[in-house]
């Protein structure tokens, strides 16, 4: 799963278009194949505050906390 847009400008210094989402709240998305990702419901693993583990274009891995509004 790849970040396609960053709607919240307050996240623009932490999240970039093209970053790969490795996990959300310790749920490893890399274990899912393309078909599973298409039918996967993010609501089953997301909370009010979520920790996204991302890999940027340079291969750096970072964790970003994102709160629902």
C-alpha positions as CSV (number, residue, x, y, z in Angstrom):
1,X,0.0,0.0,0.0
2,X,1.4,3.4,-1.1
3,X,0.5,6.9,0.1
4,X,-1.2,8.6,-2.9
5,X,-2.1,11.9,-1.4
6,X,-1.5,13.9,1.8
7,X,-4.7,15.8,2.6
8,X,-3.7,17.1,6.0
9,X,-1.0,19.7,5.5
10,X,0.2,19.3,9.1
11,X,1.5,15.9,8.1
12,X,3.3,17.0,5.0
13,X,6.7,17.1,6.8
14,X,6.2,13.5,8.1
15,X,4.4,11.7,5.3
16,X,5.1,11.9,1.5
17,X,3.3,10.8,-1.6
18,X,5.0,7.5,-2.6
19,X,5.8,6.4,1.0
20,X,5.0,2.7,1.4
21,X,2.8,1.7,4.4
22,X,4.5,-1.2,6.1
23,X,2.1,-1.5,9.0
24,X,-0.7,0.2,10.9
25,X,-0.8,-0.3,14.7
26,X,1.6,-3.3,14.4
27,X,-0.6,-5.0,11.8
28,X,1.8,-5.9,9.1
29,X,0.4,-5.0,5.7
30,X,3.3,-6.6,3.9
31,X,1.9,-10.0,4.7
32,X,-1.2,-9.4,2.5
33,X,-1.1,-10.0,-1.2
34,X,-2.7,-7.7,-3.7
35,X,-6.2,-9.4,-3.6
36,X,-6.2,-9.3,0.2
37,X,-5.3,-5.6,0.2
38,X,-8.2,-4.8,-2.2
39,X,-10.7,-6.3,0.1
40,X,-9.1,-5.4,3.4
41,X,-11.1,-3.2,5.7
42,X,-8.9,-0.6,7.5
43,X,-11.6,0.0,10.0
44,X,-10.8,-3.5,11.4
45,X,-7.4,-2.3,12.7
46,X,-7.6,1.5,13.1
47,X,-8.3,3.4,16.3
48,X,-8.7,7.0,17.3
49,X,-4.9,7.3,17.3
50,X,-2.9,5.2,14.8
51,X,0.8,4.4,14.4
52,X,1.8,4.0,10.8
53,X,5.2,2.5,9.9
54,X,6.3,3.9,6.6
55,X,9.2,3.4,4.2
56,X,10.2,6.4,2.2
57,X,11.8,6.5,-1.3
58,X,15.3,6.4,0.2
59,X,14.5,3.2,2.1
60,X,14.3,5.0,5.5
61,X,11.7,3.6,7.9
62,X,9.8,5.9,10.2
63,X,6.8,5.7,12.5
64,X,4.1,8.4,12.3
65,X,1.3,8.9,14.8
66,X,-1.9,10.0,13.1
67,X,-5.1,10.9,15.0
68,X,-8.6,10.7,13.6
69,X,-10.5,13.9,13.4
